[in-house]
Amino acid sequence: MHPVTAHGFNLGIASVRHLTDEILPLLERGADPANSAALRRYERRHRRESLPIYLAKNSIVGLYTDDRLIARAARRFGLRVAQTPPAHKIVNRILIRPQVKAPRLRLPGIGGRLRMG
Ligand SMILES: Cc1cc2nc3c(=O)[nH]c(=O)nc-3n(C[C@H](O)[C@H](O)[C@H](O)COP(=O)(O)OP(=O)(O)OC[C@H]3O[C@@H](n4cnc5c(N)ncnc54)[C@H](O)[C@@H]3O)c2cc1C
């Protein structure tokens, strides 16, 4: 994952959330957290949710490492559009997601609740 748009750390945190969504219910039932169906669901969901960011990053890197006239014109146009209020609104909507309720693990053996996230 190229660091250019600075999303890699957030994706790592999202990955932990996607994984805990799958394995906490198993742990609460005393089942094996290395359940292959659950791990495949985690992998599919995480790849599906990170793919748009991955593709957008790669196109930005491609655009900014291309010296052709058309790429330079596209960069200037893109920067001009990015300065407009509707563009700010769209970026804010993408970056500020609704808060996700942290899952809780209930294991009687360790005295109650262990908060994850
Ligand atoms: C100067 C600088 C500033 C940065 N600032 C920020 C910042 O403000 N915010 C921020 O969030 N990050 C930022 N980053 C990026 C972040 O620090 C790194 O990307 C991250 O720490 C590296 O995580 P990683 O080791 O999991 O590897 P990476 O390979 O970078 O992966 C990042 C995440 O992308 C996902 N991913 C990678 N490959 C796949 C795949 N094949 N399928 C599905 N998912 C995948 C995973 O969730 C992974 O944890 C910055 C990086 C630099 C260099």
The ligand as a MOL file (V3000), in Angstrom:
LIG
                    3D

  0  0  0     0  0            999 V3000
M  V30 BEGIN CTAB
M  V30 COUNTS 53 58 0 0 0
M  V30 BEGIN ATOM
M  V30 1 C 5.3120 10.2020 5.9990 0
M  V30 2 C 4.1780 9.2230 6.1940 0
M  V30 3 C 3.0150 9.6870 6.7570 0
M  V30 4 C 1.9190 8.8270 6.9510 0
M  V30 5 N 0.7700 9.3090 7.5000 0
M  V30 6 C -0.3050 8.5120 7.6560 0
M  V30 7 C -1.5460 9.0220 8.1850 0
M  V30 8 O -1.6760 10.2090 8.5200 0
M  V30 9 N -2.5860 8.1710 8.3000 0
M  V30 10 C -2.5030 6.8580 7.9420 0
M  V30 11 O -3.4860 6.1330 8.0790 0
M  V30 12 N -1.3550 6.3450 7.4280 0
M  V30 13 C -0.2510 7.1360 7.2720 0
M  V30 14 N 0.9120 6.6440 6.7310 0
M  V30 15 C 0.9720 5.2500 6.2840 0
M  V30 16 C 1.1260 4.2690 7.4360 0
M  V30 17 O 2.0480 4.7410 8.3840 0
M  V30 18 C 1.6360 2.9500 6.8780 0
M  V30 19 O 0.9630 2.5860 5.7010 0
M  V30 20 C 1.3640 1.8500 7.8710 0
M  V30 21 O 1.9330 2.1250 9.1100 0
M  V30 22 C 1.9860 0.5890 7.3520 0
M  V30 23 O 1.1100 -0.4370 7.6960 0
M  V30 24 P 1.4240 -1.9370 7.3620 0
M  V30 25 O 2.7140 -2.3210 7.9930 0
M  V30 26 O 0.2330 -2.7200 7.7740 0
M  V30 27 O 1.7250 -2.0220 5.7810 0
M  V30 28 P 1.0170 -1.5730 4.4400 0
M  V30 29 O 1.5200 -2.5240 3.4270 0
M  V30 30 O 1.2670 -0.1000 4.2050 0
M  V30 31 O -0.5240 -1.7940 4.5640 0
M  V30 32 C -1.3570 -0.8670 5.1870 0
M  V30 33 C -2.6890 -1.5360 5.3770 0
M  V30 34 O -3.3250 -1.6910 4.0910 0
M  V30 35 C -4.0630 -2.8800 4.0720 0
M  V30 36 N -3.5710 -3.7790 3.0090 0
M  V30 37 C -2.3110 -3.8920 2.5230 0
M  V30 38 N -2.2540 -4.8290 1.5680 0
M  V30 39 C -3.5000 -5.3340 1.4540 0
M  V30 40 C -4.0940 -6.3310 0.6420 0
M  V30 41 N -3.3980 -7.0360 -0.2540 0
M  V30 42 N -5.4170 -6.5920 0.7900 0
M  V30 43 C -6.1640 -5.8970 1.6870 0
M  V30 44 N -5.6540 -4.9310 2.4840 0
M  V30 45 C -4.3550 -4.6500 2.3690 0
M  V30 46 C -3.9050 -3.5460 5.4210 0
M  V30 47 O -4.9640 -3.1630 6.2720 0
M  V30 48 C -2.6140 -2.9670 5.9390 0
M  V30 49 O -2.5150 -2.9730 7.3450 0
M  V30 50 C 2.0220 7.4670 6.5550 0
M  V30 51 C 3.2220 7.0160 6.0040 0
M  V30 52 C 4.2870 7.8700 5.8070 0
M  V30 53 C 5.5680 7.3600 5.2030 0
M  V30 END ATOM
M  V30 BEGIN BOND
M  V30 1 1 1 2
M  V30 2 1 2 3
M  V30 3 2 2 52
M  V30 4 2 3 4
M  V30 5 1 4 5
M  V30 6 1 4 50
M  V30 7 2 5 6
M  V30 8 1 6 7
M  V30 9 1 6 13
M  V30 10 2 7 8
M  V30 11 1 7 9
M  V30 12 1 9 10
M  V30 13 2 10 11
M  V30 14 1 10 12
M  V30 15 2 12 13
M  V30 16 1 13 14
M  V30 17 1 14 15
M  V30 18 1 14 50
M  V30 19 1 15 16
M  V30 20 1 16 17
M  V30 21 1 16 18
M  V30 22 1 18 19
M  V30 23 1 18 20
M  V30 24 1 20 21
M  V30 25 1 20 22
M  V30 26 1 22 23
M  V30 27 1 23 24
M  V30 28 2 24 25
M  V30 29 1 24 26
M  V30 30 1 24 27
M  V30 31 1 27 28
M  V30 32 2 28 29
M  V30 33 1 28 30
M  V30 34 1 28 31
M  V30 35 1 31 32
M  V30 36 1 32 33
M  V30 37 1 33 34
M  V30 38 1 33 48
M  V30 39 1 34 35
M  V30 40 1 35 36
M  V30 41 1 35 46
M  V30 42 1 36 37
M  V30 43 1 36 45
M  V30 44 2 37 38
M  V30 45 1 38 39
M  V30 46 1 39 40
M  V30 47 2 39 45
M  V30 48 1 40 41
M  V30 49 2 40 42
M  V30 50 1 42 43
M  V30 51 2 43 44
M  V30 52 1 44 45
M  V30 53 1 46 47
M  V30 54 1 46 48
M  V30 55 1 48 49
M  V30 56 2 50 51
M  V30 57 1 51 52
M  V30 58 1 52 53
M  V30 END BOND
M  V30 END CTAB
M  END
